Structures are given as structure tokens and as C-alpha cells.
């Protein structure tokens, strides 16, 4: 994961910096989101788009209630779209449309059309919900991919998985961008 470049305009840069510095979310001690995430996992194993859609709706209803924002709509789609470039390709796992508060997630891999892993799917739902939360709850006019954004999405993801939170390790890139240093992240904790 790579951050967006820091904007040039002063107003957008100020919003970017505030997002970059906001690295946590207030998560309740109850296990409601974890229980609903397990329902998503069960629905994925059924391979039924209808069941996955219903489980995602239940999850997003609780998440929206928890953070006191309107519930985003969700559309579960089949195989992820893939774009092929001269030097590689990219897949779209999900997206968020702020004008309609719609989250779209794809439940199947692009090439082999297999149901995606639960961890990947849940991470995508959490990521897209954090865009919604940025714009509808925190009040950011934009929802930049900052280090803070990725940290907030990780807090939500680990709450839903009921796994220990690990702070992300970042490596600096040119033009004020950052990327997660996965090699460092995989090192055993001390």
C-alpha cells in the first residue's frame, strides 16, 4: 500500500496532514463487529453473492451505528476487474462513491474467479468504510490515502478479526509518498 502524494494546494495539504496524523479510531470493547465479520466469513464460504451482500449490510449497519454516521450502501460484485498495462496489471478490490455513499466490493479473484480470502475481503470492506467515515463522520472533504488513513483502517480490521493490532512500518518514497514496509512487518515481534 502506497500513500497518495501530499497535495500542492494549502487547503488540501492541511486536510492531508490532519488525516496523516490521525492514526487511531475509538473502538468499543464489545465483540459485535467481530461477530458480524464472522458472518461475512461464513457467507463467503457459501459462495452466495446474496448471502455475502446480506452479511455486509449487517456489518455496515453496526459499523455506521458505532461511529454515528449514515449507513453506506453496499454492492457485492463477482470477479474483480483487472487492468493490464505495459509493465504489469492491477486489480480493483473495492471502491467508495462519496456522492451516493456506495461501497462496491468484489468477491471473486480476477483471473481464476475463485472466492477471495476472508482476510482480503474484510480488509477491503474496512478500507472502504474508512473512506465513508472520513467523509461522513470525521468531516474530511476528501479521503486521502495517508499513513493515518491506513492506520485507522488497520485498527478497524484488527478489531473485526479480534487480532492484536500492530502499528504499520513505513518506508519513505520520493515526492512525499510512503509505502508499508512488509518485510519489516513480517519480522517477529520482540
Secondary structure in CASP SS format (residue, H / E / C, confidence):
PFRMAT SS
TARGET T0000
AUTHOR 0000-0000-0000
METHOD secondary structure of the structure
MODEL  1
X C 1.00
X E 1.00
X C 1.00
X C 1.00
X C 1.00
X C 1.00
X C 1.00
X C 1.00
X C 1.00
X H 1.00
X H 1.00
X H 1.00
X H 1.00
X H 1.00
X H 1.00
X H 1.00
X H 1.00
X H 1.00
X H 1.00
X H 1.00
X H 1.00
X C 1.00
X C 1.00
X C 1.00
X C 1.00
X C 1.00
X C 1.00
X C 1.00
X C 1.00
X C 1.00
X C 1.00
X H 1.00
X H 1.00
X H 1.00
X H 1.00
X H 1.00
X H 1.00
X H 1.00
X H 1.00
X H 1.00
X H 1.00
X H 1.00
X H 1.00
X H 1.00
X H 1.00
X H 1.00
X C 1.00
X C 1.00
X H 1.00
X H 1.00
X H 1.00
X H 1.00
X H 1.00
X H 1.00
X H 1.00
X H 1.00
X H 1.00
X H 1.00
X H 1.00
X H 1.00
X H 1.00
X H 1.00
X H 1.00
X H 1.00
X H 1.00
X H 1.00
X H 1.00
X C 1.00
X C 1.00
X C 1.00
X C 1.00
X C 1.00
X E 1.00
X E 1.00
X E 1.00
X E 1.00
X E 1.00
X E 1.00
X E 1.00
X C 1.00
X C 1.00
X E 1.00
X E 1.00
X E 1.00
X E 1.00
X C 1.00
X C 1.00
X E 1.00
X E 1.00
X E 1.00
X E 1.00
X C 1.00
X C 1.00
X E 1.00
X E 1.00
X E 1.00
X E 1.00
X C 1.00
X C 1.00
X C 1.00
X C 1.00
X E 1.00
X E 1.00
X E 1.00
X E 1.00
X E 1.00
X E 1.00
X E 1.00
X C 1.00
X C 1.00
X C 1.00
X C 1.00
X C 1.00
X C 1.00
X E 1.00
X C 1.00
X C 1.00
X H 1.00
X H 1.00
X H 1.00
X H 1.00
X H 1.00
X H 1.00
X H 1.00
X H 1.00
X H 1.00
X H 1.00
X H 1.00
X H 1.00
X H 1.00
X H 1.00
X H 1.00
X H 1.00
X H 1.00
X H 1.00
X H 1.00
X H 1.00
X H 1.00
X C 1.00
X C 1.00
X C 1.00
X C 1.00
X C 1.00
X C 1.00
X C 1.00
X C 1.00
X H 1.00
X H 1.00
X H 1.00
X H 1.00
X H 1.00
X H 1.00
X H 1.00
X H 1.00
X H 1.00
X H 1.00
X H 1.00
X H 1.00
X H 1.00
X H 1.00
X H 1.00
X C 1.00
X C 1.00
X C 1.00
X C 1.00
X C 1.00
X C 1.00
X C 1.00
X C 1.00
X E 1.00
X E 1.00
X E 1.00
X C 1.00
X H 1.00
X H 1.00
X H 1.00
X C 1.00
X E 1.00
X E 1.00
X E 1.00
X C 1.00
X H 1.00
X H 1.00
X H 1.00
X H 1.00
X C 1.00
X C 1.00
X C 1.00
X C 1.00
X C 1.00
END
